[in-house]
Amino acid sequence: MGGQGAARLEWSTLTLSAVLIATLIAAPVLSVFSNVFIGGTSDTWGHLADTVLGEFVVNTVILCVGVGLGVASIGVTTAWLTTMLDFPGRRFFEWALVLPLAMPAYVMAYVYTDFLQFVGPVQSFLRETFGWRRGDYWFPDVRTVGGAVAMFMFVLYPYVYMIARAAFLERAGGMLEAGRSLGLGPWGSFFRVSLPLARPAVVAGTALALMETLADFGTVSYFGVQTFTTGIYRAWFSLGDRIAAAQLSAALLAFVILVLTLERISRGRARFNNTSRQSKLPVRHRLALLPGLLAAFACFMPLLLGFLLPAGLLLQMAFAEGDAQFGPRFVQLARNSFVLASVTAVIAVLLAVLLAYAARLARSRLPQALNRVVGMGYAVPGSVIAVGVLIPLTRLDNWLAQVWTAVSGSNPGLILTGGIAALVYAYLARFLAVALQTVDSSLGKITPSMD
C-alpha cells in the first residue's frame, strides 16, 4: 500500500511538473493566438479573404500533400533498404542519408535557382551543345509550387528516415521471422508486418516535415508561392495587423491539428508495443550485384539532390567568388551557433522525456493536450514565435528591473532579453516538437507493463 501511495504521489508530482513546463513552453504560441480574440475581425482579414485566401489554401494543401507523400516515400524506402538489405555502400548510406537536414531549404532554393535558371550552367550547356536559342526548347521552372515541394522533400525526408529506421531495427526482427514462417514473402512482410509496426514513427517524422514546411518563409517567398506563411508575414510585418496574422496562424494550425486527428482516428485503438524483453535485430538479405547497385542508386539519389549537389555548388561559389565573412568573424558566429544549439538540444531532450513520460502515465488527458499545443509551435514561423516570446518577456524584464532598482538602487539592465535566455526559450518553443515527437514515438515501442 505504501509503495502504491508513493507511486501515485510521484506520478502526481511528475504530472504537475509536466503541466507547468508545457504551459510555459506553449506560452509564446498562446500569446500570439490570444490576438485572435482581441478586437474582432480586422479589415485586413476581410481583404485577404476576398483576394488571396483561396490561393493560400490551395498552395498550402499542394505543399502538404506533395511533401508528405515525398518524405514518407523516400524516408521509408531508404530506411527499409539500409535496415533489411545488404548492398554496396550500405554502411555509408546509413549515416550519410541524414546529411540533407544540414541544408536549409531556402539555401537550397537559391542554389538550384542559380543552377537551373536560363543563364545557369545547365541551360547554358544545353544551348551550347545543341545550338538552341531562347524559345527553341522547354525547361521546367524551379520557382513554382512544384519546385518548392521538391526542395522541402529532399531536405526533410531524413525526419522520416531516422525515426522509421529506428523502428525497423527495434521491432521488425522477430516479427519478420514470424511472418515468413506463415508464408509471407518479402513484399508481404513489408506491407503487412514492417510498415504497420513503423506507422507511428512514419507519422511522427512526416508530421515534423509538414510542420517545418508550413513554418518556412524563405523558400516559398523566394519562389513566389503564396501560402499561409507568406500571408502571416505580410499581415504582421508589412501591414502591421497582428490580429489578421494571428487569425491566419490559427487557421494554419487548425489544418495541422485536423490532419493529425484524422490519422489518430484512422489508427483507432491499435497499439504497436514491443512485448519481448530483447529486441532481435533483423537479418539482412544480401543482394546480388545488379539489385544491390539499384538499391545503392535509390539511396544515392536523395543524398545527391538533397546535400551533395547543393553543397558542392556552394563550395564552388565560395572558392570562385570568395567570402568576406570567412575568418575570425565566421569562427565567432560558428561558436555562438554551436553553443546555442547544444544548450537548446540538451534542454529540449530532457524536457521532452519529462513531458512524454508524464503524458504516458497520467490518467488525465490534460498533459497530452498540452503536449500537442507545445508541438504546434513547430508549425509557427520563427519570427512569429519571436514576437510571442518578446511581448511577455519584455514586460517581465521591465518589472524585474523596477523591483531590482527599488531594492538595490542600481539598474540591472535587461536580465532575460539581454542574453541568450530569451533566445533559448524561443528555440524551445519552436523546436521542442522535434524532440517530443521522437521521444513519444520511442516510448510507444515499450509495453505499458514496464512502467
C-alpha positions as CSV (number, residue, x, y, z in Angstrom):
1,M,0.0,0.0,0.0
2,G,2.8,2.4,0.9
3,G,4.5,1.7,-2.4
4,Q,1.3,2.4,-4.3
5,G,0.7,5.6,-2.4
6,A,4.3,6.7,-3.1
7,A,3.9,5.9,-6.8
8,R,0.6,7.9,-7.0
9,L,2.4,10.8,-5.3
10,E,5.3,10.5,-7.7
11,W,3.1,10.4,-10.7
12,S,1.1,13.4,-9.4
13,T,4.3,15.4,-8.9
14,L,5.5,14.4,-12.4
15,T,2.2,15.3,-14.0
16,L,2.1,18.7,-12.2
17,S,5.7,19.5,-13.3
18,A,4.9,18.5,-16.8
19,V,1.8,20.6,-17.0
20,L,3.7,23.7,-15.7
21,I,6.6,23.2,-18.1
22,A,4.3,22.6,-21.1
23,T,2.3,25.7,-20.2
24,L,5.5,27.7,-20.0
25,I,6.8,26.4,-23.4
26,A,3.4,26.9,-25.0
27,A,3.0,30.5,-23.7
28,P,4.6,32.2,-26.8
29,V,2.2,30.3,-29.1
30,L,-0.8,31.0,-26.8
31,S,0.2,34.7,-26.6
32,V,0.2,35.0,-30.3
33,F,-3.2,33.3,-30.7
34,S,-4.7,35.4,-27.9
35,N,-4.7,38.2,-30.5
36,V,-7.4,36.2,-32.4
37,F,-9.9,37.1,-29.7
38,I,-8.8,40.7,-29.4
39,G,-10.5,43.4,-31.4
40,G,-12.7,41.1,-33.5
41,T,-12.2,40.6,-37.2
42,S,-9.9,43.2,-38.9
43,D,-10.3,44.8,-42.3
44,T,-7.1,43.1,-43.4
45,W,-8.6,39.7,-42.8
46,G,-11.6,40.6,-44.9
47,H,-9.3,41.9,-47.7
48,L,-7.2,38.7,-47.6
49,A,-10.4,36.5,-47.6
50,D,-11.7,38.3,-50.7
51,T,-8.5,38.3,-52.6
52,V,-5.7,35.7,-51.8
53,L,-7.0,33.4,-49.1
54,G,-8.2,30.8,-51.6
55,E,-4.7,30.8,-53.2
56,F,-3.2,30.4,-49.7
57,V,-5.3,27.4,-49.1
58,V,-4.7,25.7,-52.4
59,N,-0.9,26.2,-52.4
60,T,-0.6,25.1,-48.8
61,V,-2.6,21.9,-49.4
62,I,-0.5,21.2,-52.5
63,L,2.7,21.7,-50.5
64,C,1.5,19.5,-47.6
65,V,0.3,16.6,-49.9
66,G,3.4,16.7,-52.1
67,V,5.9,17.0,-49.2
68,G,4.0,14.5,-47.1
69,L,4.0,11.8,-49.8
70,G,7.5,12.6,-50.8
71,V,9.2,12.5,-47.4
72,A,7.2,9.4,-46.4
73,S,8.1,7.5,-49.6
74,I,11.8,8.5,-49.6
75,G,12.3,8.1,-45.8
76,V,10.6,4.7,-45.6
77,T,12.2,3.3,-48.7
78,T,15.8,4.3,-47.6
79,A,15.2,3.2,-44.1
80,W,14.0,-0.2,-45.3
81,L,16.8,-0.7,-47.7
82,T,19.6,0.2,-45.2
83,T,18.0,-1.9,-42.4
84,M,16.8,-5.1,-44.2
85,L,19.2,-5.4,-47.1
86,D,22.9,-5.6,-47.6
87,F,24.3,-3.9,-50.7
88,P,27.4,-1.9,-51.8
89,G,27.7,1.3,-49.8
90,R,25.1,0.4,-47.2
91,R,27.2,1.4,-44.2
92,F,28.0,4.8,-45.8
93,F,24.3,5.5,-46.6
94,E,23.2,4.6,-43.0
95,W,24.7,7.8,-41.7
96,A,25.0,9.9,-44.9
97,L,21.3,9.9,-45.6
98,V,20.9,12.2,-42.6
99,L,23.1,15.0,-44.1
100,P,20.3,16.8,-46.0
101,L,19.0,18.0,-42.7
102,A,22.0,20.3,-42.5
103,M,21.0,22.1,-45.7
104,P,18.3,24.8,-45.1
105,A,15.5,24.6,-47.7
106,Y,15.8,28.3,-48.6
107,V,19.6,28.0,-49.2
108,M,18.9,25.0,-51.5
109,A,16.3,27.0,-53.2
110,Y,18.8,29.8,-54.0
111,V,21.4,27.2,-55.2
112,Y,19.0,25.3,-57.5
113,T,17.6,28.5,-58.9
114,D,21.1,29.7,-59.8
115,F,21.9,26.2,-61.2
116,L,18.8,25.8,-63.3
117,Q,18.0,29.3,-64.4
118,F,18.3,30.5,-68.1
119,V,21.8,31.8,-67.7
120,G,22.8,28.9,-65.3
121,P,25.2,26.2,-66.2
122,V,22.6,23.5,-67.1
123,Q,20.7,25.5,-69.7
124,S,23.8,27.2,-71.0
125,F,25.3,23.7,-71.6
126,L,22.2,22.6,-73.4
127,R,22.2,25.7,-75.7
128,E,25.9,25.3,-76.5
129,T,25.6,21.6,-77.1
130,F,22.5,21.5,-79.3
131,G,22.6,25.1,-80.7
132,W,19.3,26.0,-79.1
133,R,18.1,29.6,-78.6
134,R,15.5,31.1,-76.3
135,G,12.1,29.7,-77.2
136,D,13.5,26.6,-79.0
137,Y,13.1,24.3,-76.0
138,W,11.1,23.8,-72.9
139,F,12.8,23.7,-69.5
140,P,10.9,23.3,-66.2
141,D,10.8,26.4,-64.0
142,V,12.0,25.6,-60.5
143,R,10.4,28.7,-58.9
144,T,7.0,27.1,-58.7
145,V,4.9,25.3,-56.1
146,G,6.3,22.0,-57.6
147,G,9.8,23.3,-57.2
148,A,9.1,24.2,-53.6
149,V,7.7,20.7,-53.0
150,A,11.0,19.2,-54.3
151,M,13.1,21.5,-52.1
152,F,11.3,20.5,-49.0
153,M,11.1,16.9,-49.9
154,F,14.8,16.3,-50.4
155,V,15.7,18.4,-47.3
156,L,13.2,17.0,-44.8
157,Y,13.0,13.3,-45.7
158,P,15.6,12.4,-43.0
159,Y,13.0,13.1,-40.3
160,V,11.1,10.0,-41.6
161,Y,14.3,8.1,-42.4
162,M,15.8,8.4,-38.9
163,I,12.6,7.5,-36.9
164,A,11.4,4.8,-39.3
165,R,14.9,3.1,-39.4
166,A,15.0,3.1,-35.6
167,A,11.5,1.5,-35.6
168,F,12.6,-1.2,-38.2
169,L,15.7,-2.0,-36.2
170,E,13.9,-2.3,-32.9
171,R,10.7,-4.0,-33.9
172,A,11.0,-5.8,-37.2
173,G,13.4,-8.7,-36.5
174,G,11.3,-11.3,-34.7
175,M,8.0,-10.2,-36.3
176,L,9.5,-10.7,-39.8
177,E,10.6,-14.2,-38.9
178,A,7.1,-14.9,-37.7
179,G,5.7,-13.5,-40.9
180,R,8.0,-15.6,-43.1
181,S,7.1,-18.7,-41.1
182,L,3.4,-18.0,-42.0
183,G,4.3,-17.8,-45.7
184,L,4.7,-14.1,-46.3
185,G,7.2,-13.1,-49.0
186,P,9.4,-10.0,-48.9
187,W,6.8,-7.6,-50.1
188,G,4.1,-9.2,-48.0
189,S,6.3,-8.9,-44.9
190,F,7.0,-5.2,-45.7
191,F,3.4,-4.1,-46.2
192,R,1.7,-6.4,-43.6
193,V,4.3,-6.5,-40.9
194,S,7.1,-3.9,-41.0
195,L,5.1,-0.9,-42.3
196,P,2.2,-1.2,-39.8
197,L,4.7,-1.6,-37.0
198,A,6.6,1.5,-38.1
199,R,3.4,3.5,-38.7
200,P,3.6,5.7,-35.6
201,A,7.3,6.5,-36.4
202,V,6.5,7.3,-40.0
203,V,3.6,9.6,-39.0
204,A,5.8,11.3,-36.4
205,G,8.5,12.0,-39.0
206,T,6.0,13.1,-41.6
207,A,4.3,15.4,-39.1
208,L,7.7,17.1,-38.3
209,A,8.4,17.6,-42.0
210,L,4.9,19.1,-42.6
211,M,5.2,21.5,-39.7
212,E,8.7,22.5,-41.0
213,T,7.1,23.1,-44.4
214,L,4.2,25.1,-43.1
215,A,6.5,27.3,-41.0
216,D,9.0,28.0,-43.8
217,F,9.0,31.5,-45.2
218,G,12.3,31.8,-47.1
219,T,11.7,29.1,-49.7
220,V,8.1,29.9,-50.6
221,S,8.8,33.7,-50.6
222,Y,11.8,33.3,-52.9
223,F,9.8,31.1,-55.3
224,G,6.8,33.5,-55.2
225,V,4.5,30.8,-53.9
226,Q,1.7,32.4,-51.8
227,T,1.0,30.3,-48.7
228,F,-0.4,30.9,-45.2
229,T,3.1,31.7,-44.0
230,T,3.7,34.4,-46.6
231,G,0.3,35.8,-45.7
232,I,1.2,35.8,-42.0
233,Y,4.4,37.8,-42.7
234,R,2.6,40.2,-45.0
235,A,-0.3,40.8,-42.5
236,W,2.0,41.2,-39.4
237,F,5.2,42.9,-40.7
238,S,4.1,44.7,-43.8
239,L,0.5,45.7,-42.9
240,G,1.1,45.9,-39.1
241,D,-2.1,43.9,-38.4
242,R,-1.3,41.3,-35.7
243,I,-4.9,40.3,-35.4
244,A,-5.1,39.2,-39.1
245,A,-1.7,37.4,-38.7
246,A,-2.9,35.6,-35.6
247,Q,-6.1,34.5,-37.4
248,L,-4.0,33.2,-40.3
249,S,-1.7,31.4,-37.9
250,A,-4.7,29.8,-36.1
251,A,-6.1,28.6,-39.4
252,L,-2.7,27.2,-40.3
253,L,-2.5,25.2,-37.0
254,A,-6.1,24.1,-37.3
255,F,-5.2,22.4,-40.6
256,V,-2.2,20.6,-38.9
257,I,-4.4,19.5,-36.0
258,L,-7.1,18.2,-38.4
259,V,-4.5,16.1,-40.3
260,L,-3.0,14.6,-37.1
261,T,-6.5,14.0,-35.6
262,L,-7.6,12.2,-38.8
263,E,-4.5,10.0,-38.6
264,R,-5.2,9.1,-34.9
265,I,-8.9,8.3,-35.8
266,S,-7.8,6.0,-38.7
267,R,-5.3,4.3,-36.4
268,G,-8.1,3.7,-33.9
269,R,-7.1,1.8,-30.8
270,A,-4.3,0.0,-32.5
271,R,-1.1,0.0,-30.5
272,F,2.3,-1.4,-31.5
273,N,4.3,-2.2,-28.4
274,N,7.3,-4.5,-28.3
275,T,6.4,-7.1,-25.7
276,S,9.7,-9.1,-26.0
277,R,12.4,-8.5,-23.4
278,Q,15.1,-8.4,-26.1
279,S,14.8,-6.8,-29.5
280,K,16.0,-9.1,-32.2
281,L,17.9,-7.3,-34.9
282,P,16.6,-8.2,-38.4
283,V,18.7,-10.5,-40.6
284,R,19.9,-8.5,-43.6
285,H,19.4,-10.2,-47.0
286,R,22.5,-10.0,-49.2
287,L,21.5,-8.7,-52.7
288,A,23.1,-9.8,-55.9
289,L,25.2,-7.3,-57.9
290,L,22.5,-5.7,-60.1
291,P,19.8,-5.4,-57.4
292,G,22.5,-4.2,-55.0
293,L,23.5,-1.5,-57.4
294,L,19.9,-0.5,-57.8
295,A,19.4,-0.3,-54.1
296,A,22.6,1.8,-53.8
297,F,21.3,4.1,-56.6
298,A,18.0,4.5,-54.8
299,C,19.8,5.7,-51.6
300,F,22.3,7.8,-53.5
301,M,19.8,10.0,-55.4
302,P,18.1,11.6,-52.4
303,L,21.6,12.2,-50.9
304,L,22.8,13.7,-54.2
305,L,19.9,16.0,-54.7
306,G,19.4,16.9,-51.0
307,F,23.0,17.5,-50.0
308,L,26.0,16.6,-52.3
309,L,24.9,18.7,-55.3
310,P,23.8,21.9,-53.5
311,A,26.8,21.7,-51.0
312,G,29.2,21.2,-54.0
313,L,27.7,24.2,-55.8
314,L,28.0,26.3,-52.6
315,L,31.7,25.3,-52.2
316,Q,32.3,26.1,-55.9
317,M,30.8,29.6,-55.4
318,A,32.8,30.2,-52.2
319,F,36.1,29.2,-53.9
320,A,35.3,31.1,-57.1
321,E,34.0,34.4,-55.6
322,G,35.4,34.3,-52.0
323,D,33.5,35.0,-48.8
324,A,34.1,38.3,-46.9
325,Q,32.7,36.8,-43.8
326,F,35.2,33.9,-43.6
327,G,37.8,34.4,-40.9
328,P,37.6,35.4,-37.2
329,R,34.0,36.6,-37.5
330,F,33.0,33.3,-39.1
331,V,34.6,31.4,-36.2
332,Q,32.8,33.5,-33.7
333,L,29.4,33.1,-35.4
334,A,30.0,29.3,-35.6
335,R,30.9,29.1,-31.9
336,N,27.8,31.1,-30.9
337,S,25.6,28.8,-33.1
338,F,27.2,25.7,-31.6
339,V,26.7,26.9,-28.0
340,L,23.1,27.9,-28.6
341,A,22.3,24.6,-30.5
342,S,24.0,22.5,-27.8
343,V,22.3,24.2,-24.9
344,T,18.9,24.1,-26.6
345,A,19.3,20.4,-27.7
346,V,20.2,19.2,-24.2
347,I,17.3,21.1,-22.5
348,A,14.9,20.0,-25.3
349,V,15.7,16.3,-24.8
350,L,15.3,16.5,-21.0
351,L,12.0,18.3,-21.3
352,A,10.7,16.0,-24.0
353,V,11.4,12.9,-21.9
354,L,9.6,14.5,-18.9
355,L,6.6,15.7,-20.9
356,A,6.2,12.4,-22.9
357,Y,6.6,10.2,-19.9
358,A,4.2,12.3,-17.8
359,A,1.6,12.1,-20.6
360,R,2.0,8.4,-20.8
361,L,1.5,7.9,-17.0
362,A,-1.2,10.5,-16.4
363,R,-4.8,9.4,-16.1
364,S,-5.9,12.9,-17.1
365,R,-5.8,14.0,-20.8
366,L,-4.5,17.4,-19.9
367,P,-0.8,16.6,-20.3
368,Q,-1.5,15.0,-23.7
369,A,-3.4,18.1,-24.8
370,L,-0.7,20.4,-23.6
371,N,1.9,18.3,-25.4
372,R,0.0,18.8,-28.6
373,V,-0.1,22.5,-28.1
374,V,3.7,22.5,-27.4
375,G,4.2,20.5,-30.7
376,M,2.2,23.1,-32.7
377,G,4.9,25.6,-32.1
378,Y,7.0,23.9,-34.8
379,A,4.4,24.9,-37.4
380,V,4.5,28.6,-36.5
381,P,7.1,30.8,-38.3
382,G,10.1,31.6,-36.2
383,S,9.6,35.4,-36.3
384,V,6.0,35.0,-35.0
385,I,7.4,32.9,-32.2
386,A,10.0,35.6,-31.5
387,V,7.2,38.2,-31.2
388,G,5.3,35.9,-28.9
389,V,8.4,35.5,-26.7
390,L,9.4,39.1,-26.6
391,I,6.0,40.5,-25.7
392,P,5.6,38.8,-22.3
393,L,9.4,38.6,-21.5
394,T,9.9,42.3,-22.1
395,R,7.1,43.2,-19.7
396,L,8.6,40.7,-17.2
397,D,12.1,42.2,-17.8
398,N,10.9,45.7,-17.1
399,W,9.1,44.6,-13.9
400,L,12.2,42.8,-12.6
401,A,14.3,45.8,-13.4
402,Q,12.0,48.0,-11.5
403,V,12.0,45.7,-8.5
404,W,15.8,45.3,-8.6
405,T,16.2,49.1,-8.8
406,A,13.8,49.7,-5.9
407,V,15.6,47.2,-3.7
408,S,19.3,47.8,-4.6
409,G,19.2,51.2,-6.1
410,S,21.1,50.1,-9.3
411,N,19.7,49.3,-12.7
412,P,20.4,45.7,-13.7
413,G,19.5,46.2,-17.4
414,L,17.8,43.5,-19.4
415,I,18.0,40.3,-17.3
416,L,16.1,37.9,-19.6
417,T,16.1,39.5,-23.0
418,G,19.6,40.9,-22.8
419,G,21.3,37.5,-23.0
420,I,20.8,34.0,-24.5
421,A,17.9,33.1,-22.1
422,A,15.2,34.6,-24.3
423,L,16.7,33.1,-27.4
424,V,16.9,29.6,-25.9
425,Y,13.3,30.0,-24.7
426,A,12.2,30.9,-28.2
427,Y,14.1,27.9,-29.7
428,L,12.4,25.6,-27.2
429,A,9.0,27.0,-28.1
430,R,9.8,26.4,-31.8
431,F,11.8,23.2,-31.8
432,L,10.7,21.2,-28.8
433,A,8.3,19.3,-31.0
434,V,11.2,17.6,-32.8
435,A,12.4,16.0,-29.5
436,L,8.9,15.4,-28.2
437,Q,7.7,13.6,-31.4
438,T,10.8,11.4,-31.3
439,V,10.7,10.5,-27.6
440,D,6.9,9.9,-27.8
441,S,7.4,7.6,-30.8
442,S,10.1,5.7,-28.9
443,L,8.0,5.3,-25.8
444,G,5.3,3.8,-27.9
445,K,7.6,0.8,-28.6
446,I,7.8,0.0,-24.8
447,T,5.0,-2.1,-23.4
448,P,3.0,-0.3,-20.7
449,S,3.6,-3.2,-18.3
450,M,7.2,-2.0,-17.9
451,D,6.1,1.4,-16.5
